[in-house]
Amino acid sequence: MKSELIVLFGDQLRWFIHLNWKQRLCVLYFCLNFCLIFSVSEDNLLWALFVVLNFGASVRLLKRHVPLNDLED
């Protein structure tokens, strides 16, 4: 299982390992918010607005601090 995951995500893992601690924190913050945006429901509109604004802030941090040129599609 581990070898299969390394084959699938090897390039992304090598890219992530070469980041410094601040850039890694920005990437993990983005991933957390990305997962959180799919778990929000429309029951509480204020909570949904907070999640969307927080996701926007994480995208801004990701664009500002993390070099995305090294990643391939």
DRENKE-719809 format. One record per residue: residue number from 1; x, y, z of N, C-alpha, C in turn. Coordinates in steps of 0.001 Angstrom, whole numbers, plus 524288, in hexadecimal, padded with zeros to 5 digits. Layout:
residues N
NUM_X_Y_Z_X_Y_Z_X_Y_Z .
...
***
This chain:
residues 73
1_80339_7FB5B_80000_80000_80000_80000_80365_804E4_80000 .
2_80771_804E8_8033A_80AD9_8096E_8038E_80D9C_80A63_7FE5C .
3_80F61_8064F_7FBE2_81219_806F3_7F6E3_80E64_808E8_7F2A3 .
4_8097B_8073F_7F2D6_805AA_80919_7EF06_80497_80EE8_7EFC0 .
5_80443_810A2_7F49E_80375_81631_7F5A5_8082C_81971_7F3F5 .
6_80CD1_8175A_7F4BE_81184_81A26_7F315_811B3_81A8E_7ED24 .
7_80FFD_8167F_7EA6F_80FD0_816B6_7E4AF_80BED_81AD9_7E2EE .
8_80764_81B17_7E580_80360_81ED7_7E3F5_804D7_82479_7E54A .
9_806E0_8255A_7E9FA_807C3_82A9C_7EBE8_80D87_82BE3_7ECA6 .
10_810FD_8291F_7EA02_81697_829DE_7EAC2_8187A_82F54_7E96B .
11_816C9_8316F_7E505_8187D_836AB_7E36F_81697_83ACF_7E741 .
12_811B7_83A56_7E8FF_80F9C_83E20_7ECB2_81246_83DB9_7F1FF .
13_8138F_838F6_7F39E_8164B_83854_7F89C_81BCE_83A96_7F867 .
14_81E8A_839C6_7F412_823BC_83C18_7F385_8236E_8420E_7F383 .
15_81F64_8442D_7F0F3_81E9E_849D5_7F0E6_81D8D_84BCB_7F66F .
16_81A3E_848FA_7F95E_818D2_84A8D_7FEAC_81D7F_84A4C_80259 .
17_820DE_8467B_801AC_82568_845DD_8050F_8293F_84A5D_80459 .
18_82988_84C90_7FFA8_82D40_850C8_7FE9D_82B52_8561D_80074 .
19_8268E_85672_80274_82488_85B63_8046F_82697_85C62_809EB .
20_826D6_86157_80B77_82853_86287_810DB_82381_8620C_8145B .
21_8242E_862DF_81960_81FF7_861DF_81D19_81B57_8658C_81C4A .
22_81C4A_86A67_81AE3_81815_86E29_81A14_814D9_86CAC_81546 .
23_8176E_86B03_81129_814AE_86966_80C6C_8119B_86466_80D59 .
24_813CD_860BF_81054_810F8_85BED_8119D_80C15_85D21_814C8 .
25_80C97_860C7_81866_8081E_86242_81B96_803CF_864AA_81838 .
26_8053B_867DB_8146D_8016B_86A26_810D5_7FEB4_865F0_80D98 .
27_801A2_8620F_80BC9_7FF54_85DCE_808B0_7FB99_85A96_80C10 .
28_7FD13_8595D_810D6_7F9AC_85650_8144B_7F4D0_85967_815CF .
29_7F55F_85E7F_81698_7F0F1_861E7_817C8_7ED1D_86201_81332 .
30_7EF2E_8623E_80E72_7EBDC_86216_809D1_7E8FE_85CDE_8096D .
31_7EBBC_85893_80A46_7E944_85360_809ED_7E4FD_852BD_80E01 .
32_7E5E7_854A5_812AF_7E1F7_85460_816CD_7DD1E_85776_81546 .
33_7DDDE_85C2F_81343_7D96B_85F62_811AB_7D6A8_85D2D_80CE6 .
34_7D995_85AB7_8096B_7D739_85847_804D5_7D38C_853E2_80677 .
35_7D531_850C0_80A3B_7D1CD_84C88_80C31_7CD31_84EBD_80F44 .
36_7CE24_852EF_8121E_7CA08_85541_81555_7C5B8_857B4_81203 .
37_7C717_859BE_80D7D_7C327_85C4F_80A36_7BF2F_8585B_8081C .
38_7C0B9_85372_8078D_7BD14_84F6C_805C2_7B9B9_84D41_80A24 .
39_7BB32_84E35_80EF9_7B834_84C13_81351_7B431_84FE9_81576 .
40_7B41E_854A6_81384_7B07C_8588A_81592_7AB11_857B2_81326 .
41_7A71F_85890_8164E_7A1C3_8581F_8145C_79F4E_85D90_81444 .
42_79AD1_85DEB_81211_79837_862F8_81192_794A6_86431_8162E .
43_79527_8615D_81A61_791CB_86251_81EE7_79301_8678F_82176 .
44_797EB_868B6_821F8_7997E_86D8C_8247C_79C93_870CA_82088 .
45_79A40_874E1_81E9D_79C9B_87804_81A85_7A17B_87AE2_81C74 .
46_7A187_87C7E_8215A_7A60F_87F36_82378_7AAD6_87B9C_8239E .
47_7AA0C_876B9_8251C_7AE51_872E7_82533_7B054_871E4_81FB1 .
48_7ACCA_87177_81BF3_7AE54_8708E_81688_7B173_87536_81471 .
49_7AFDF_879F4_815B5_7B2B4_87EA0_81408_7B824_87EBE_8166B .
50_7B894_87D52_81B5C_7BDAF_87D21_81DE9_7C148_8792D_81B4A .
51_7BF3D_874AC_819E8_7C25E_87097_81766_7C439_8725C_81205 .
52_7C0CF_874DE_80F13_7C244_876B4_809DB_7C659_87B0F_80A34 .
53_7C5B6_87EAC_80DCD_7C995_882D5_80E75_7CED1_880B3_81056 .
54_7CEAB_87CD5_813BC_7D371_87A63_81598_7D633_87779_8112A .
55_7D331_874FA_80DBE_7D574_87261_8093A_7D808_8765B_80599 .
56_7D594_87AC4_804D5_7D7E2_87EE8_801A7_7DD03_880E0_803EE .
57_7DD3C_88159_80912_7E212_88303_80B9E_7E659_87EE6_80AF1 .
58_7E4E9_879F1_80B1C_7E8DA_875DB_80A6F_7EAE1_875B9_804D0 .
59_7E785_876D7_80100_7E942_87720_7FB8F_7ED06_87BA9_7FAD9 .
60_7EBD0_88018_7FD4C_7EF3B_884AA_7FCF0_7F494_88384_7FF4D .
61_7F4AF_880F0_803C5_7F9AE_87F82_80634_7FCB7_87BA8_802DD .
62_7F9FF_877F6_80090_7FC88_87419_7FD3D_7FF05_876B4_7F882 .
63_7FC34_87A43_7F60C_7FE4F_87CF5_7F176_802E3_8807D_7F2DA .
64_802BA_882DA_7F768_806BD_88695_7F8EC_80BD8_88400_7FAA7 .
65_80B7E_87FA6_7FD7F_81020_87D78_80007_8123D_87873_7FDA3 .
66_80F30_875B1_7FA89_810D2_8708B_7F8A8_811D8_870CE_7F2C6 .
67_81685_86F21_7F119_81798_86F0F_7EB78_814C5_86A7A_7E8D3 .
68_81122_86BC0_7E570_80E0B_867BA_7E2DC_8101F_8667C_7DD6C .
69_8145B_868F3_7DBD2_81684_86820_7D698_818AE_8629F_7D5E3 .
70_81A87_86032_7DA16_81D01_85B1E_7D9C4_81927_856A0_7D91D .
71_81423_85797_7DA23_81047_8536D_7D9B0_80E8F_852CE_7D40B .
72_80D98_84DFB_7D297_80B90_84CCE_7CD66_805DF_84B3A_7CDE0 .
73_802F7_84BA7_7C9AB_7FD72_84A24_7C9B1_7FCE8_8443E_7C9C5 .
***
